């Protein structure tokens, strides 16, 4: 999962076989590097980012491989 795919101007990427680990690592990165920007978002937009994480995990990266 790419941070940029969630709307942040950043090249950080999380790669892991466990979807929950991917979400946890990405959210931790967002809190570490983009907390100020994230906190300015409405609850709706914060929830939208979390939903997009789930969507990206389900659809994969677009390369045709859903798991490593």
PDB file of N, CA, C, O and CB in Angstrom:
ATOM      1  N   UNK A   1       0.847  -1.162   0.000  1.00  0.00           N
ATOM      2  CA  UNK A   1       0.000   0.000   0.000  1.00  0.00           C
ATOM      3  C   UNK A   1       0.898   1.233   0.000  1.00  0.00           C
ATOM      4  O   UNK A   1       1.871   1.305   0.750  1.00  0.00           O
ATOM      5  CB  UNK A   1      -0.966  -0.006   1.216  1.00  0.00           C
ATOM      6  N   UNK A   2       0.561   2.192  -0.844  1.00  0.00           N
ATOM      7  CA  UNK A   2       1.335   3.426  -0.946  1.00  0.00           C
ATOM      8  C   UNK A   2       0.632   4.555  -0.201  1.00  0.00           C
ATOM      9  O   UNK A   2      -0.587   4.707  -0.282  1.00  0.00           O
ATOM     10  CB  UNK A   2       1.551   3.811  -2.421  1.00  0.00           C
ATOM     11  N   UNK A   3       1.405   5.328   0.511  1.00  0.00           N
ATOM     12  CA  UNK A   3       0.871   6.490   1.214  1.00  0.00           C
ATOM     13  C   UNK A   3       0.242   7.468   0.214  1.00  0.00           C
ATOM     14  O   UNK A   3      -0.784   8.089   0.491  1.00  0.00           O
ATOM     15  CB  UNK A   3       1.986   7.191   2.032  1.00  0.00           C
ATOM     16  N   UNK A   4       0.870   7.585  -0.929  1.00  0.00           N
ATOM     17  CA  UNK A   4       0.376   8.496  -1.967  1.00  0.00           C
ATOM     18  C   UNK A   4      -1.037   8.115  -2.424  1.00  0.00           C
ATOM     19  O   UNK A   4      -1.836   8.986  -2.769  1.00  0.00           O
ATOM     20  CB  UNK A   4       1.333   8.497  -3.168  1.00  0.00           C
ATOM     21  N   UNK A   5      -1.343   6.811  -2.425  1.00  0.00           N
ATOM     22  CA  UNK A   5      -2.676   6.351  -2.824  1.00  0.00           C
ATOM     23  C   UNK A   5      -3.757   6.778  -1.837  1.00  0.00           C
ATOM     24  O   UNK A   5      -4.946   6.745  -2.152  1.00  0.00           O
ATOM     25  CB  UNK A   5      -2.684   4.840  -2.964  1.00  0.00           C
ATOM     26  N   UNK A   6      -3.335   7.180  -0.642  1.00  0.00           N
ATOM     27  CA  UNK A   6      -4.285   7.624   0.377  1.00  0.00           C
ATOM     28  C   UNK A   6      -4.405   9.143   0.413  1.00  0.00           C
ATOM     29  O   UNK A   6      -5.113   9.698   1.253  1.00  0.00           O
ATOM     30  CB  UNK A   6      -3.867   7.108   1.745  1.00  0.00           C
ATOM     31  N   UNK A   7      -3.709   9.811  -0.506  1.00  0.00           N
ATOM     32  CA  UNK A   7      -3.855  11.255  -0.633  1.00  0.00           C
ATOM     33  C   UNK A   7      -2.740  12.082  -0.027  1.00  0.00           C
ATOM     34  O   UNK A   7      -2.818  13.310  -0.019  1.00  0.00           O
ATOM     35  CB  UNK A   7      -5.112  11.659  -0.023  1.00  0.00           C
ATOM     36  N   UNK A   8      -1.706  11.435   0.478  1.00  0.00           N
ATOM     37  CA  UNK A   8      -0.591  12.176   1.061  1.00  0.00           C
ATOM     38  C   UNK A   8       0.556  12.247   0.060  1.00  0.00           C
ATOM     39  O   UNK A   8       0.772  11.311  -0.709  1.00  0.00           O
ATOM     40  CB  UNK A   8      -0.122  11.518   2.383  1.00  0.00           C
ATOM     41  N   UNK A   9       1.290  13.355   0.069  1.00  0.00           N
ATOM     42  CA  UNK A   9       2.389  13.573  -0.866  1.00  0.00           C
ATOM     43  C   UNK A   9       3.647  12.926  -0.296  1.00  0.00           C
ATOM     44  O   UNK A   9       4.491  13.595   0.300  1.00  0.00           O
ATOM     45  CB  UNK A   9       2.613  15.096  -1.132  1.00  0.00           C
ATOM     46  N   UNK A  10       3.757  11.613  -0.490  1.00  0.00           N
ATOM     47  CA  UNK A  10       4.784  10.830   0.184  1.00  0.00           C
ATOM     48  C   UNK A  10       4.977   9.528  -0.588  1.00  0.00           C
ATOM     49  O   UNK A  10       4.018   8.986  -1.137  1.00  0.00           O
ATOM     50  CB  UNK A  10       4.400  10.551   1.675  1.00  0.00           C
ATOM     51  N   UNK A  11       6.202   9.027  -0.633  1.00  0.00           N
ATOM     52  CA  UNK A  11       6.493   7.784  -1.360  1.00  0.00           C
ATOM     53  C   UNK A  11       6.593   6.563  -0.444  1.00  0.00           C
ATOM     54  O   UNK A  11       7.069   5.513  -0.877  1.00  0.00           O
ATOM     55  CB  UNK A  11       7.785   7.937  -2.135  1.00  0.00           C
ATOM     56  N   UNK A  12       6.159   6.678   0.805  1.00  0.00           N
ATOM     57  CA  UNK A  12       6.209   5.563   1.750  1.00  0.00           C
ATOM     58  C   UNK A  12       5.321   4.417   1.256  1.00  0.00           C
ATOM     59  O   UNK A  12       4.209   4.643   0.778  1.00  0.00           O
ATOM     60  CB  UNK A  12       5.768   6.024   3.164  1.00  0.00           C
ATOM     61  N   UNK A  13       5.827   3.186   1.379  1.00  0.00           N
ATOM     62  CA  UNK A  13       5.093   1.990   0.949  1.00  0.00           C
ATOM     63  C   UNK A  13       5.170   0.939   2.051  1.00  0.00           C
ATOM     64  O   UNK A  13       6.219   0.745   2.666  1.00  0.00           O
ATOM     65  CB  UNK A  13       5.666   1.427  -0.394  1.00  0.00           C
ATOM     66  N   UNK A  14       4.047   0.263   2.295  1.00  0.00           N
ATOM     67  CA  UNK A  14       4.014  -0.873   3.221  1.00  0.00           C
ATOM     68  C   UNK A  14       3.765  -2.130   2.399  1.00  0.00           C
ATOM     69  O   UNK A  14       2.840  -2.184   1.588  1.00  0.00           O
ATOM     70  CB  UNK A  14       2.907  -0.689   4.332  1.00  0.00           C
ATOM     71  N   UNK A  15       4.607  -3.144   2.621  1.00  0.00           N
ATOM     72  CA  UNK A  15       4.441  -4.443   1.960  1.00  0.00           C
ATOM     73  C   UNK A  15       4.450  -5.505   3.049  1.00  0.00           C
ATOM     74  O   UNK A  15       5.403  -5.610   3.821  1.00  0.00           O
ATOM     75  CB  UNK A  15       5.573  -4.709   0.887  1.00  0.00           C
ATOM     76  N   UNK A  16       3.385  -6.288   3.103  1.00  0.00           N
ATOM     77  CA  UNK A  16       3.295  -7.374   4.080  1.00  0.00           C
ATOM     78  C   UNK A  16       2.201  -8.326   3.621  1.00  0.00           C
ATOM     79  O   UNK A  16       1.278  -7.916   2.916  1.00  0.00           O
ATOM     80  CB  UNK A  16       3.002  -6.829   5.526  1.00  0.00           C
ATOM     81  N   UNK A  17       2.294  -9.583   4.010  1.00  0.00           N
ATOM     82  CA  UNK A  17       1.270 -10.567   3.647  1.00  0.00           C
ATOM     83  C   UNK A  17       0.013 -10.462   4.498  1.00  0.00           C
ATOM     84  O   UNK A  17      -1.050 -10.933   4.094  1.00  0.00           O
ATOM     85  CB  UNK A  17       1.834 -11.958   3.764  1.00  0.00           C
ATOM     86  N   UNK A  18       0.123  -9.851   5.666  1.00  0.00           N
ATOM     87  CA  UNK A  18      -1.015  -9.745   6.571  1.00  0.00           C
ATOM     88  C   UNK A  18      -1.707  -8.391   6.396  1.00  0.00           C
ATOM     89  O   UNK A  18      -1.100  -7.356   6.669  1.00  0.00           O
ATOM     90  CB  UNK A  18      -0.563  -9.935   8.035  1.00  0.00           C
ATOM     91  N   UNK A  19      -2.962  -8.379   5.948  1.00  0.00           N
ATOM     92  CA  UNK A  19      -3.673  -7.116   5.713  1.00  0.00           C
ATOM     93  C   UNK A  19      -3.762  -6.224   6.952  1.00  0.00           C
ATOM     94  O   UNK A  19      -3.648  -5.003   6.845  1.00  0.00           O
ATOM     95  CB  UNK A  19      -5.062  -7.406   5.213  1.00  0.00           C
ATOM     96  N   UNK A  20      -3.964  -6.824   8.121  1.00  0.00           N
ATOM     97  CA  UNK A  20      -4.060  -6.015   9.341  1.00  0.00           C
ATOM     98  C   UNK A  20      -2.728  -5.338   9.656  1.00  0.00           C
ATOM     99  O   UNK A  20      -2.703  -4.198  10.122  1.00  0.00           O
ATOM    100  CB  UNK A  20      -4.501  -6.887  10.529  1.00  0.00           C
ATOM    101  N   UNK A  21      -1.633  -6.032   9.405  1.00  0.00           N
ATOM    102  CA  UNK A  21      -0.307  -5.450   9.621  1.00  0.00           C
ATOM    103  C   UNK A  21      -0.081  -4.284   8.668  1.00  0.00           C
ATOM    104  O   UNK A  21       0.480  -3.259   9.057  1.00  0.00           O
ATOM    105  CB  UNK A  21       0.794  -6.514   9.434  1.00  0.00           C
ATOM    106  N   UNK A  22      -0.514  -4.438   7.427  1.00  0.00           N
ATOM    107  CA  UNK A  22      -0.382  -3.354   6.442  1.00  0.00           C
ATOM    108  C   UNK A  22      -1.127  -2.122   6.936  1.00  0.00           C
ATOM    109  O   UNK A  22      -0.581  -1.019   6.932  1.00  0.00           O
ATOM    110  CB  UNK A  22      -0.922  -3.795   5.049  1.00  0.00           C
ATOM    111  N   UNK A  23      -2.365  -2.306   7.358  1.00  0.00           N
ATOM    112  CA  UNK A  23      -3.162  -1.172   7.837  1.00  0.00           C
ATOM    113  C   UNK A  23      -2.536  -0.532   9.069  1.00  0.00           C
ATOM    114  O   UNK A  23      -2.477   0.693   9.172  1.00  0.00           O
ATOM    115  CB  UNK A  23      -4.588  -1.621   8.152  1.00  0.00           C
ATOM    116  N   UNK A  24      -2.070  -1.356  10.003  1.00  0.00           N
ATOM    117  CA  UNK A  24      -1.451  -0.826  11.221  1.00  0.00           C
ATOM    118  C   UNK A  24      -0.190  -0.030  10.905  1.00  0.00           C
ATOM    119  O   UNK A  24       0.003   1.067  11.429  1.00  0.00           O
ATOM    120  CB  UNK A  24      -1.119  -1.963  12.187  1.00  0.00           C
ATOM    121  N   UNK A  25       0.668  -0.582  10.048  1.00  0.00           N
ATOM    122  CA  UNK A  25       1.914   0.109   9.694  1.00  0.00           C
ATOM    123  C   UNK A  25       1.637   1.404   8.941  1.00  0.00           C
ATOM    124  O   UNK A  25       2.299   2.416   9.174  1.00  0.00           O
ATOM    125  CB  UNK A  25       2.809  -0.803   8.848  1.00  0.00           C
ATOM    126  N   UNK A  26       0.659   1.375   8.039  1.00  0.00           N
ATOM    127  CA  UNK A  26       0.342   2.586   7.282  1.00  0.00           C
ATOM    128  C   UNK A  26      -0.253   3.644   8.201  1.00  0.00           C
ATOM    129  O   UNK A  26       0.113   4.816   8.114  1.00  0.00           O
ATOM    130  CB  UNK A  26      -0.632   2.270   6.131  1.00  0.00           C
ATOM    131  N   UNK A  27      -1.165   3.245   9.081  1.00  0.00           N
ATOM    132  CA  UNK A  27      -1.762   4.225   9.983  1.00  0.00           C
ATOM    133  C   UNK A  27      -0.707   4.800  10.928  1.00  0.00           C
ATOM    134  O   UNK A  27      -0.735   5.991  11.239  1.00  0.00           O
ATOM    135  CB  UNK A  27      -2.908   3.588  10.788  1.00  0.00           C
ATOM    136  N   UNK A  28       0.219   3.963  11.383  1.00  0.00           N
ATOM    137  CA  UNK A  28       1.298   4.456  12.243  1.00  0.00           C
ATOM    138  C   UNK A  28       2.158   5.468  11.483  1.00  0.00           C
ATOM    139  O   UNK A  28       2.554   6.490  12.044  1.00  0.00           O
ATOM    140  CB  UNK A  28       2.172   3.280  12.752  1.00  0.00           C
ATOM    141  N   UNK A  29       2.448   5.187  10.213  1.00  0.00           N
ATOM    142  CA  UNK A  29       3.208   6.129   9.390  1.00  0.00           C
ATOM    143  C   UNK A  29       2.454   7.453   9.262  1.00  0.00           C
ATOM    144  O   UNK A  29       3.041   8.528   9.386  1.00  0.00           O
ATOM    145  CB  UNK A  29       3.482   5.530   7.991  1.00  0.00           C
ATOM    146  N   UNK A  30       1.150   7.362   9.012  1.00  0.00           N
ATOM    147  CA  UNK A  30       0.345   8.583   8.885  1.00  0.00           C
ATOM    148  C   UNK A  30       0.419   9.392  10.178  1.00  0.00           C
ATOM    149  O   UNK A  30       0.566  10.613  10.138  1.00  0.00           O
ATOM    150  CB  UNK A  30      -1.133   8.239   8.546  1.00  0.00           C
ATOM    151  N   UNK A  31       0.317   8.717  11.320  1.00  0.00           N
ATOM    152  CA  UNK A  31       0.384   9.423  12.607  1.00  0.00           C
ATOM    153  C   UNK A  31       1.777   9.993  12.870  1.00  0.00           C
ATOM    154  O   UNK A  31       1.908  11.047  13.492  1.00  0.00           O
ATOM    155  CB  UNK A  31      -0.013   8.481  13.747  1.00  0.00           C
ATOM    156  N   UNK A  32       2.813   9.306  12.403  1.00  0.00           N
ATOM    157  CA  UNK A  32       4.184   9.786  12.603  1.00  0.00           C
ATOM    158  C   UNK A  32       4.544  10.943  11.681  1.00  0.00           C
ATOM    159  O   UNK A  32       5.183  11.903  12.110  1.00  0.00           O
ATOM    160  CB  UNK A  32       5.162   8.653  12.391  1.00  0.00           C
ATOM    161  N   UNK A  33       4.138  10.858  10.422  1.00  0.00           N
ATOM    162  CA  UNK A  33       4.600  11.818   9.414  1.00  0.00           C
ATOM    163  C   UNK A  33       3.545  12.823   8.942  1.00  0.00           C
ATOM    164  O   UNK A  33       3.894  13.889   8.435  1.00  0.00           O
ATOM    165  CB  UNK A  33       5.107  11.072   8.235  1.00  0.00           C
ATOM    166  N   UNK A  34       2.266  12.496   9.103  1.00  0.00           N
ATOM    167  CA  UNK A  34       1.203  13.349   8.551  1.00  0.00           C
ATOM    168  C   UNK A  34       0.131  13.688   9.582  1.00  0.00           C
ATOM    169  O   UNK A  34      -0.986  14.053   9.215  1.00  0.00           O
ATOM    170  CB  UNK A  34       0.557  12.666   7.358  1.00  0.00           C
ATOM    171  N   UNK A  35       0.460  13.570  10.871  1.00  0.00           N
ATOM    172  CA  UNK A  35      -0.541  13.753  11.926  1.00  0.00           C
ATOM    173  C   UNK A  35      -1.227  15.108  11.844  1.00  0.00           C
ATOM    174  O   UNK A  35      -2.450  15.190  11.956  1.00  0.00           O
ATOM    175  CB  UNK A  35       0.104  13.595  13.287  1.00  0.00           C
ATOM    176  N   UNK A  36      -0.464  16.158  11.652  1.00  0.00           N
ATOM    177  CA  UNK A  36      -1.049  17.500  11.600  1.00  0.00           C
ATOM    178  C   UNK A  36      -2.054  17.604  10.454  1.00  0.00           C
ATOM    179  O   UNK A  36      -3.159  18.118  10.629  1.00  0.00           O
ATOM    180  CB  UNK A  36       0.055  18.567  11.439  1.00  0.00           C
ATOM    181  N   UNK A  37      -1.661  17.113   9.291  1.00  0.00           N
ATOM    182  CA  UNK A  37      -2.547  17.138   8.122  1.00  0.00           C
ATOM    183  C   UNK A  37      -3.777  16.254   8.350  1.00  0.00           C
ATOM    184  O   UNK A  37      -4.895  16.644   8.013  1.00  0.00           O
ATOM    185  CB  UNK A  37      -1.786  16.674   6.860  1.00  0.00           C
ATOM    186  N   UNK A  38      -3.568  15.065   8.924  1.00  0.00           N
ATOM    187  CA  UNK A  38      -4.663  14.126   9.180  1.00  0.00           C
ATOM    188  C   UNK A  38      -5.654  14.717  10.185  1.00  0.00           C
ATOM    189  O   UNK A  38      -6.866  14.601  10.006  1.00  0.00           O
ATOM    190  CB  UNK A  38      -4.112  12.780   9.700  1.00  0.00           C
ATOM    191  N   UNK A  39      -5.140  15.345  11.235  1.00  0.00           N
ATOM    192  CA  UNK A  39      -6.002  15.912  12.273  1.00  0.00           C
ATOM    193  C   UNK A  39      -6.859  17.062  11.758  1.00  0.00           C
ATOM    194  O   UNK A  39      -7.911  17.352  12.328  1.00  0.00           O
ATOM    195  CB  UNK A  39      -5.163  16.390  13.434  1.00  0.00           C
ATOM    196  N   UNK A  40      -6.422  17.717  10.689  1.00  0.00           N
ATOM    197  CA  UNK A  40      -7.209  18.804  10.104  1.00  0.00           C
ATOM    198  C   UNK A  40      -8.396  18.292   9.286  1.00  0.00           C
ATOM    199  O   UNK A  40      -9.325  19.046   8.994  1.00  0.00           O
ATOM    200  CB  UNK A  40      -6.322  19.668   9.228  1.00  0.00           C
ATOM    201  N   UNK A  41      -8.361  17.016   8.921  1.00  0.00           N
ATOM    202  CA  UNK A  41      -9.440  16.440   8.123  1.00  0.00           C
ATOM    203  C   UNK A  41     -10.689  16.233   8.974  1.00  0.00           C
ATOM    204  O   UNK A  41     -10.605  16.010  10.182  1.00  0.00           O
ATOM    205  CB  UNK A  41      -8.996  15.108   7.499  1.00  0.00           C
ATOM    206  N   UNK A  42     -11.840  16.311   8.326  1.00  0.00           N
ATOM    207  CA  UNK A  42     -13.097  16.020   9.021  1.00  0.00           C
ATOM    208  C   UNK A  42     -13.153  14.534   9.358  1.00  0.00           C
ATOM    209  O   UNK A  42     -12.407  13.734   8.794  1.00  0.00           O
ATOM    210  CB  UNK A  42     -14.326  16.434   8.154  1.00  0.00           C
ATOM    211  N   UNK A  43     -14.037  14.173  10.275  1.00  0.00           N
ATOM    212  CA  UNK A  43     -14.216  12.757  10.614  1.00  0.00           C
ATOM    213  C   UNK A  43     -14.579  11.954   9.370  1.00  0.00           C
ATOM    214  O   UNK A  43     -14.122  10.824   9.200  1.00  0.00           O
ATOM    215  CB  UNK A  43     -15.307  12.587  11.695  1.00  0.00           C
ATOM    216  N   UNK A  44     -15.398  12.537   8.506  1.00  0.00           N
ATOM    217  CA  UNK A  44     -15.796  11.866   7.268  1.00  0.00           C
ATOM    218  C   UNK A  44     -14.568  11.523   6.425  1.00  0.00           C
ATOM    219  O   UNK A  44     -14.439  10.398   5.942  1.00  0.00           O
ATOM    220  CB  UNK A  44     -16.768  12.753   6.460  1.00  0.00           C
ATOM    221  N   UNK A  45     -13.667  12.491   6.248  1.00  0.00           N
ATOM    222  CA  UNK A  45     -12.490  12.261   5.412  1.00  0.00           C
ATOM    223  C   UNK A  45     -11.484  11.318   6.081  1.00  0.00           C
ATOM    224  O   UNK A  45     -10.799  10.561   5.395  1.00  0.00           O
ATOM    225  CB  UNK A  45     -11.815  13.589   5.089  1.00  0.00           C
ATOM    226  N   UNK A  46     -11.393  11.358   7.403  1.00  0.00           N
ATOM    227  CA  UNK A  46     -10.543  10.392   8.102  1.00  0.00           C
ATOM    228  C   UNK A  46     -11.078   8.976   7.894  1.00  0.00           C
ATOM    229  O   UNK A  46     -10.311   8.047   7.640  1.00  0.00           O
ATOM    230  CB  UNK A  46     -10.463  10.723   9.614  1.00  0.00           C
ATOM    231  N   UNK A  47     -12.399   8.819   8.003  1.00  0.00           N
ATOM    232  CA  UNK A  47     -13.013   7.505   7.764  1.00  0.00           C
ATOM    233  C   UNK A  47     -12.833   7.069   6.316  1.00  0.00           C
ATOM    234  O   UNK A  47     -12.675   5.881   6.032  1.00  0.00           O
ATOM    235  CB  UNK A  47     -14.507   7.539   8.117  1.00  0.00           C
ATOM    236  N   UNK A  48     -12.858   8.031   5.406  1.00  0.00           N
ATOM    237  CA  UNK A  48     -12.665   7.731   3.985  1.00  0.00           C
ATOM    238  C   UNK A  48     -11.264   7.151   3.741  1.00  0.00           C
ATOM    239  O   UNK A  48     -11.109   6.223   2.947  1.00  0.00           O
ATOM    240  CB  UNK A  48     -12.874   9.006   3.131  1.00  0.00           C
ATOM    241  N   UNK A  49     -10.261   7.685   4.410  1.00  0.00           N
ATOM    242  CA  UNK A  49      -8.892   7.167   4.282  1.00  0.00           C
ATOM    243  C   UNK A  49      -8.829   5.731   4.794  1.00  0.00           C
ATOM    244  O   UNK A  49      -8.212   4.873   4.163  1.00  0.00           O
ATOM    245  CB  UNK A  49      -7.887   8.064   5.060  1.00  0.00           C
ATOM    246  N   UNK A  50      -9.462   5.467   5.931  1.00  0.00           N
ATOM    247  CA  UNK A  50      -9.472   4.108   6.485  1.00  0.00           C
ATOM    248  C   UNK A  50     -10.202   3.145   5.546  1.00  0.00           C
ATOM    249  O   UNK A  50      -9.773   2.005   5.365  1.00  0.00           O
ATOM    250  CB  UNK A  50     -10.137   4.098   7.880  1.00  0.00           C
ATOM    251  N   UNK A  51     -11.301   3.604   4.953  1.00  0.00           N
ATOM    252  CA  UNK A  51     -12.037   2.767   3.993  1.00  0.00           C
ATOM    253  C   UNK A  51     -11.205   2.504   2.750  1.00  0.00           C
ATOM    254  O   UNK A  51     -11.248   1.413   2.183  1.00  0.00           O
ATOM    255  CB  UNK A  51     -13.366   3.431   3.601  1.00  0.00           C
ATOM    256  N   UNK A  52     -10.446   3.510   2.329  1.00  0.00           N
ATOM    257  CA  UNK A  52      -9.603   3.333   1.149  1.00  0.00           C
ATOM    258  C   UNK A  52      -8.504   2.309   1.420  1.00  0.00           C
ATOM    259  O   UNK A  52      -8.118   1.564   0.520  1.00  0.00           O
ATOM    260  CB  UNK A  52      -8.987   4.674   0.722  1.00  0.00           C
ATOM    261  N   UNK A  53      -8.000   2.266   2.649  1.00  0.00           N
ATOM    262  CA  UNK A  53      -7.016   1.238   2.999  1.00  0.00           C
ATOM    263  C   UNK A  53      -7.621  -0.145   2.779  1.00  0.00           C
ATOM    264  O   UNK A  53      -6.987  -1.015   2.182  1.00  0.00           O
ATOM    265  CB  UNK A  53      -6.544   1.400   4.473  1.00  0.00           C
ATOM    266  N   UNK A  54      -8.844  -0.349   3.260  1.00  0.00           N
ATOM    267  CA  UNK A  54      -9.514  -1.643   3.078  1.00  0.00           C
ATOM    268  C   UNK A  54      -9.702  -1.951   1.599  1.00  0.00           C
ATOM    269  O   UNK A  54      -9.480  -3.081   1.165  1.00  0.00           O
ATOM    270  CB  UNK A  54     -10.877  -1.654   3.796  1.00  0.00           C
ATOM    271  N   UNK A  55     -10.106  -0.956   0.830  1.00  0.00           N
ATOM    272  CA  UNK A  55     -10.309  -1.139  -0.608  1.00  0.00           C
ATOM    273  C   UNK A  55      -9.004  -1.535  -1.297  1.00  0.00           C
ATOM    274  O   UNK A  55      -8.982  -2.469  -2.099  1.00  0.00           O
ATOM    275  CB  UNK A  55     -10.872   0.147  -1.237  1.00  0.00           C
ATOM    276  N   UNK A  56      -7.923  -0.829  -0.987  1.00  0.00           N
ATOM    277  CA  UNK A  56      -6.638  -1.118  -1.620  1.00  0.00           C
ATOM    278  C   UNK A  56      -6.132  -2.511  -1.263  1.00  0.00           C
ATOM    279  O   UNK A  56      -5.523  -3.185  -2.093  1.00  0.00           O
ATOM    280  CB  UNK A  56      -5.607  -0.074  -1.215  1.00  0.00           C
ATOM    281  N   UNK A  57      -6.381  -2.937  -0.041  1.00  0.00           N
ATOM    282  CA  UNK A  57      -5.961  -4.279   0.369  1.00  0.00           C
ATOM    283  C   UNK A  57      -6.746  -5.332  -0.405  1.00  0.00           C
ATOM    284  O   UNK A  57      -6.178  -6.335  -0.838  1.00  0.00           O
ATOM    285  CB  UNK A  57      -6.156  -4.475   1.893  1.00  0.00           C
ATOM    286  N   UNK A  58      -8.038  -5.113  -0.581  1.00  0.00           N
ATOM    287  CA  UNK A  58      -8.869  -6.088  -1.299  1.00  0.00           C
ATOM    288  C   UNK A  58      -8.537  -6.163  -2.781  1.00  0.00           C
ATOM    289  O   UNK A  58      -8.544  -7.252  -3.356  1.00  0.00           O
ATOM    290  CB  UNK A  58     -10.332  -5.744  -1.130  1.00  0.00           C
ATOM    291  N   UNK A  59      -8.249  -5.038  -3.408  1.00  0.00           N
ATOM    292  CA  UNK A  59      -8.031  -5.051  -4.859  1.00  0.00           C
ATOM    293  C   UNK A  59      -6.579  -5.293  -5.239  1.00  0.00           C
ATOM    294  O   UNK A  59      -6.299  -5.600  -6.398  1.00  0.00           O
ATOM    295  CB  UNK A  59      -8.491  -3.748  -5.457  1.00  0.00           C
ATOM    296  N   UNK A  60      -5.646  -5.164  -4.299  1.00  0.00           N
ATOM    297  CA  UNK A  60      -4.234  -5.337  -4.610  1.00  0.00           C
ATOM    298  C   UNK A  60      -3.661  -4.071  -5.224  1.00  0.00           C
ATOM    299  O   UNK A  60      -4.313  -3.028  -5.254  1.00  0.00           O
ATOM    300  CB  UNK A  60      -4.033  -6.521  -5.553  1.00  0.00           C
ATOM    301  N   UNK A  61      -2.454  -4.175  -5.704  1.00  0.00           N
ATOM    302  CA  UNK A  61      -1.744  -3.009  -6.238  1.00  0.00           C
ATOM    303  C   UNK A  61      -2.016  -2.780  -7.717  1.00  0.00           C
ATOM    304  O   UNK A  61      -1.563  -1.789  -8.289  1.00  0.00           O
ATOM    305  CB  UNK A  61      -0.259  -3.167  -6.022  1.00  0.00           C
ATOM    306  N   UNK A  62      -2.750  -3.689  -8.334  1.00  0.00           N
ATOM    307  CA  UNK A  62      -3.014  -3.559  -9.759  1.00  0.00           C
ATOM    308  C   UNK A  62      -2.100  -4.411 -10.609  1.00  0.00           C
ATOM    309  O   UNK A  62      -2.252  -4.465 -11.829  1.00  0.00           O
ATOM    310  CB  UNK A  62      -2.887  -2.136 -10.170  1.00  0.00           C
ATOM    311  N   UNK A  63      -1.141  -5.084  -9.967  1.00  0.00           N
ATOM    312  CA  UNK A  63      -0.192  -5.904 -10.722  1.00  0.00           C
ATOM    313  C   UNK A  63      -0.735  -7.310 -10.977  1.00  0.00           C
ATOM    314  O   UNK A  63      -0.116  -8.098 -11.692  1.00  0.00           O
ATOM    315  CB  UNK A  63       1.137  -5.989  -9.977  1.00  0.00           C
ATOM    316  N   UNK A  64      -1.893  -7.622 -10.391  1.00  0.00           N
ATOM    317  CA  UNK A  64      -2.484  -8.938 -10.576  1.00  0.00           C
ATOM    318  C   UNK A  64      -2.177  -9.913  -9.460  1.00  0.00           C
ATOM    319  O   UNK A  64      -2.700 -11.028  -9.445  1.00  0.00           O
ATOM    320  CB  UNK A  64      -2.026  -9.511 -11.855  1.00  0.00           C
ATOM    321  N   UNK A  65      -1.333  -9.505  -8.526  1.00  0.00           N
ATOM    322  CA  UNK A  65      -0.975 -10.368  -7.401  1.00  0.00           C
ATOM    323  C   UNK A  65      -1.573  -9.772  -6.134  1.00  0.00           C
ATOM    324  O   UNK A  65      -1.255  -8.639  -5.771  1.00  0.00           O
ATOM    325  CB  UNK A  65       0.580 -10.524  -7.270  1.00  0.00           C
ATOM    326  N   UNK A  66      -2.442 -10.529  -5.457  1.00  0.00           N
ATOM    327  CA  UNK A  66      -3.040 -10.023  -4.225  1.00  0.00           C
ATOM    328  C   UNK A  66      -2.214 -10.368  -3.002  1.00  0.00           C
ATOM    329  O   UNK A  66      -2.344  -9.712  -1.968  1.00  0.00           O
ATOM    330  CB  UNK A  66      -4.436 -10.567  -4.063  1.00  0.00           C
ATOM    331  N   UNK A  67      -1.375 -11.373  -3.093  1.00  0.00           N
ATOM    332  CA  UNK A  67      -0.510 -11.759  -1.970  1.00  0.00           C
ATOM    333  C   UNK A  67       0.901 -11.957  -2.484  1.00  0.00           C
ATOM    334  O   UNK A  67       1.109 -12.296  -3.650  1.00  0.00           O
ATOM    335  CB  UNK A  67      -1.028 -13.055  -1.271  1.00  0.00           C
ATOM    336  N   UNK A  68       1.865 -11.745  -1.612  1.00  0.00           N
ATOM    337  CA  UNK A  68       3.268 -11.971  -1.972  1.00  0.00           C
ATOM    338  C   UNK A  68       3.571 -13.445  -1.944  1.00  0.00           C
ATOM    339  O   UNK A  68       4.702 -13.847  -2.217  1.00  0.00           O
ATOM    340  CB  UNK A  68       4.214 -11.217  -1.027  1.00  0.00           C
TER     341      UNK A  68
END
